[in-house]
Amino acid sequence: MTGEGQRIVDFYAGEAPDDRGRMLEQILAFDDAALEYTHDFIQWLFPLRDRSGANPSAPRLDDGAVAAFEARPQLRAALRRALDRMLAFYGMEWRDGEIVRGPRWRERDQWLTPYNHNHLRLTRMLVSLRTLGLRDEAGALYAALRSIAKNEGRDAISAVTLRYWDDAALV
């Protein structure tokens, strides 16, 4: 595992902070406004193999980090907590194994605007979840996003975004 991959594993294990000195639990405790207006945490919560333009100091996944997530259930559990926090931010929740609109949906659906930066975050989440072993969760998120796009986001979610989500679901 490279130093970058180890940084991600240590962050998710609660043993080291991100590049801004924040521990995982501190980020998960952000209120909705902090999640909306802070743009340098998502690369840590949902790491990818590619370098981030928005936060170039965030580490990238490597094979060792992916293997660590596959081998250590506590890392996947922490990733699931990150997903659950972001679902609440987007107004969604788990119900009977599916991701659905939650009671705060209308309060939190501000991301359903054209070219909203949250569409990119959701793409990142899909890829990261699948890469790090939460394939069922990624599938549930993808199904929820496609349903939202079909039923409520026709004017807000572009065809380009839908293609990104489709591609991310296949990673």
N, C-alpha and C positions, 0 to 999 in steps of 0.2 A: 504494500500500500504506500502510495506517495504521501508526502506531507499534507497535500491538499485533502486527499481522501481521509487521512487520519484526523484532520481538523473537523471534518463533518461528523465522523464517528464520535469523537470526543464531545462535540457540541450536543449531539443527540443523546449521548450517555450522561449528560449533565455534568461533565468533567471540565469543560472549557467554554469560554464565551465566544460569541461571534466577533467579527472584526471591529465592532463598535463597543465591545465590552459587555454585551448583553447575554445573559444565559437564556436557554430555551424557555424556561418557565416565565421569565420576564416578558419575552415576546408574546407568549401565549396569553399573558395577562393584559396585553394592550387593549385599550378600549377601541370601539369601532372607528372613531376619528383617527386614532393613531395608526390603525391598520390601513385606513384609506390614504392618509397623507404621508406616511413613512414609506419610502420606496426602496430601502436597502435591506430589508429583512427577508423578503420572499425567496431570495436566492439561497438563504440559509435554511429556511423551512422546507423548501422543495428544491434541493440541489439537482443540477443536471451535469452531464459530461461536458457541455459547452460553456465557454466563458460568457459571463453576463456583461452586456454593455452598460446596464443600469448600475451594477455594482461589481466592477472588475476585480476588486479585492476579495470577493467571495470565492471560496474554493470550489473546485470542480470535482465531480464524482470520478472515481477510477474503479478498476475491477476489484481492488481490495475493499473499498468502501461498500460496493454493491454486495460482495460476499459477506461482509460483516453484517449488513442488514438481513441478508438471507439466513445467517447463522444465529443471530441474536434477537429473540422475540421482543426483548425490551426496547430495542431500537425501532422495530416496526410498530410497537405500541405507542411510542413517543411520536412517531410519524402520523399515526392514526389520530392522536390528540391534536396535532397540528391541523390535520384535515378537518376534524370536528370544529375547531375554532374558526377556521376559514368558512366552513359551511354556515355557522351561526352568523358570521359577518355578512354573508350573501343572503341571509334569510332562509336558509335551508336546514333540514335536519334529517336524521335517519328515522325511518318508520318501516318496520317489518322487512328489514334488509334492503330497503330502497332509500334513495335520497329524494326527498320531496320538499315542496314549499312548506315552510314552518309558519308558526303564528306571527312571526315578525316579517313575513315576506314583503308586504307592501311598504313597511317602514325601511326595508333594506334593499329594495330593488333598484336603487339609483344606478347600479352598474349596467342596467339595460338601456344604455344610450349608445349611439353609434360611435365606434372607434374608442370605446372606453378602455383605459389601461388595464382594467380588471379582466378583460377578455384575454390579454396576454398572460396575466397571472394564472388564469384558469387553464390555459394551454400548458404552462409550466407545471402546474399541479398534476395534470393528467400524465404527462411524461414522467415526472419524478415518481409518482405513485407506482406506475407500472414498472419502472426501472428498479425500484427498491423493494419490490415484492408484494405490494398491495394492489394486485391486479383486479381483484373483485371490487375493491373500493374505487379504483379508477374506472372500472366498467359501470358502476353505479353512478358515479359522477357524470360520466359521458352520457348515459341514458337520461339523467336529469337535465343536463344542458341541452340535449337535442329536443327534449320535450318542451323546455322553456322556449327555445328558439322557435319551435313550431307553433306554440300556443300563445306566447306573449312577446317574443322578441323579434318578430318578423321585420320590423322596421329598425330595430336596434342592433341586431347581430348580423354582420355582413356575411356574404357568401365566402369571402376570404377567411374570416374567422371560423366559419363552419368547416372549411377544408382543413384548417389547422387542427381543429378539434378532432376531425375524422382521422387525420394522420397521427395525432397523438394517441388516439385510442388503439392504434395498431403497433405502437412501439414495442 
